[in-house]
Amino acid sequence: MDQGFSRRTLLKAMGISAGMAVLPTWSHSAFSAEPAPAKGGVLRAAFTGSGSDSVNVLQATNSNIDYVRARLIWDSLAETDNGKMVWRLMESAEPNADRTRWAIKVRQGVTFSDGRTLTARDVFFSLRTWHSQPGSQGGWLKPLDIAASRVQDEQTLLLQLTRPVGSFDLLLAQSIFIFPENTQDFSAAGGSGPFTLHHWTPDKSVLHARGDYWDAANGGPWLDGIELYAIGETTARLNGLKAGQFDYAGGMSLLTVRAEQQNPALKLWQSAQNEMSSLAMSMNLSKAPFNRPEVAEALKYAIDREAMVRAVTMGLGEVGNDALGAGQPWFNDDLPVRGYDPDRAKAILHKAGLSEVIAAIRTSDYEYGTAESATLLLRQAKAGGFSFSLNRLPAADYYSDFGALLNAPLQTNLYRPMPLPVALPFYYGSAAPWPFTGPASPQLDKLIAAMQAAHGEELRGRVADVQQWLWQQGGDAIFARLPSVAVSSPQVFGVQAAGFFDYPLLRNAWLARP
C-alpha cells in the first residue's frame, strides 16, 4: 500500500472536519428566520437540458431538467436522505433470511392523476417495465428475477432476486418511478406526484399542482404551478435569474459562489459534504495504454490533487483519495491520499519499459469541472511522463454516444453522489451497467458479490473491501470532490435535495410574498 496519508489526516491538516461541508450549506433548513410557507404562485426554474430531452417516463433521467420534471409528476418507491430510507410509495421492504426475497408493502390511499388507486399491480408492472429497459433504472433492478416474483395481494409484492442483495431497498430508492398498470404510451404515463404536466416543448415545461395529492398533509404542493426552462448555458441561467425571468437556477459554476456570495438579491444553495460530486479521470483498463497496470498507477501519482482543488473547485472542494462516497456512513476513511509525485510516476513507467505515455482525454463542459480539470492535467501529467491531448466534445454529444462513453481509454468523469452499496456495483464489476473503467476481474466480482449479500453492520466492512481493491487496482483516479451550487431569488424556500442536489425536489417549494 502507498505510504501516503489518509483522507481524514489531510482534511484535518487543511482545517476541514471530515463530517462537515467546506462552506456553509445553503438549504431549506439553514434559514432560522424562515417565514411560514405561503400558498400560491408559480415557480420559474431553469436547468440544463439536452438534445434528447423527453417527457417519456422511461427516459426521465436523460438530463437535469428531465429528472427534475419527473420527480414532480411521478413518485418513487422511496428516497434516501444521508443514507437513510425515506418511504414514499412503499411503506416497508423486508428481506428473508438469506436476502434473496424481499416483501414490499405498498402505501394505501395513493391515487394517480387519472383517479386510479395505486396497488401492488401497478408497482409490479412498473418494475417489470423498468427491468427490461437499458439505462440506470434497469441497471439497478438487474438482480430482480421478474419471472419468479409475484403480487401477493393488493398491497404486497414478493420480489425474488437472482442472488442475495442485502441493500435491495436502497436500489428501489433510486428514482424507480411508478406508473399505472398496462400503460401503453409512456410519454403520457399517469403519475401519483404532486404536479401534472399541462404543456411541454423541449425548451419549457408547464406543470399544474394537484389538489388531491396524497401526501398534502406533510406539506405541499404549496405552489399553484411550476415552469421549467431548459437553458444550456450557465451564464444564461444566472443572467435570467438576475433579470427576473427565473426564480431558481440550478447547475451554477463555483465561480458563482465567489462572485455572488455578497449579493443580497440572490440566495445561494450548496450541497452538503455527503452530496458532493467526485471528479475523476476514468481509465478503461481494457484499452491501451491503460491495459498495463503500471500506466494506471503512474497516472494517479501524476495528478496534483491539491492544485486541482485550488484551481478547479475554487478552494471550495476537497481532495479525493481515489474512492467514491466520502461522508457516507459506509465510506472507508482510512484509504491514503496519493500525493503529487511526478518522479514516482516516471519511475513506475520506466520500470515498465515506458519512456512516455501518449493518449487523448475525452472531455466536455457538460458539467462544471470536467473540461477545466482535463486542461490542467495536460500540464501536471507532463512532468510524470504523460503526453496528453484533449478530445473536447460538445456538451450535448458527450453522453449521447454510449459506445464511445464506455470504450474511451481515458475520459473525465463527474460521479454524482449515490449510496455506496448502490454506486459500487453500478460502476464496477462484470454486471455494472456503466463500467467506465472496463471489464472487472474475477477477484473484484467476488468482493462485490460479498458486499451485495451483506446486510446491517457487515455491510460497511464489505464496502471497505471493495474500496480497498479499487484504490489499489481500479481505473478511476478520483482526485477531487466539489459541491454543487444553485442560486435563487430570496423569496424561494423549501427546495430539497432528497439524494439528488442537482435534480432537486421541488415538491414542497414555495414562494414568500415580496
Number of C-alpha atoms within 10 A of each C-alpha: 8 11 9 12 15 17 22 17 17 19 16 12 10 10 10 16 14 19 14 13 21 19 15 12 18 17 18 16 13 11 10 7 7 12 10 9 18 15 14 16 15 18 21 20 25 29 26 22 22 22 12 14 20 20 20 16 24 22 21 23 21 20 21 22 30 27 24 22 27 28 22 24 27 25 21 23 25 23 24 19 14 15 18 12 14 16 17 16 24 21 15 19 19 15 21 11 10 13 20 20 24 22 17 23 20 26 18 16 11 19 19 23 21 11 11 13 14 24 24 25 21 20 27 23 18 20 22 18 19 23 21 14 14 12 16 20 25 20 21 25 22 19 19 22 18 19 9 12 17 16 19 14 13 14 18 22 22 21 23 21 20 13 16 23 25 26 20 26 20 21 24 21 22 22 24 25 27 28 26 24 18 12 15 9 10 13 13 12 22 24 27 30 26 29 27 22 21 11 11 14 12 16 15 16 21 19 23 20 24 20 12 15 18 16 15 15 8 8 12 22 27 22 24 17 20 24 20 23 22 22 21 18 15 20 13 13 26 23 14 17 21 16 10 11 14 21 23 28 28 25 23 25 20 22 14 16 19 11 9 14 14 11 10 10 12 19 20 23 25 23 23 22 24 23 29 27 25 26 28 26 27 25 28 25 25 17 15 15 18 21 16 14 17 20 25 24 22 23 28 28 23 26 30 21 24 18 18 27 21 14 15 23 23 16 17 18 25 29 27 25 26 26 26 27 27 25 20 19 15 19 19 23 19 14 22 23 25 25 18 20 18 23 15 16 25 26 17 23 25 14 10 13 10 14 13 15 19 10 17 16 23 24 25 25 15 20 17 21 26 21 24 18 24 25 16 16 22 18 15 20 25 17 16 26 25 25 16 19 15 16 15 16 15 11 16 16 13 17 19 14 9 10 9 12 17 18 18 20 24 28 27 23 23 20 17 18 20 25 25 21 25 19 18 22 23 19 18 25 24 17 17 19 20 18 20 23 26 25 15 17 13 11 12 20 17 13 18 24 18 19 26 23 19 22 18 8 9 13 19 18 15 22 22 19 18 25 25 19 13 19 24 14 16 26 29 28 26 25 25 28 28 27 25 23 23 24 26 22 19 16 15 19 24 20 19 18 19 16 24 22 25 25 23 21 21 24 24 18 21 25 21 16 12 5
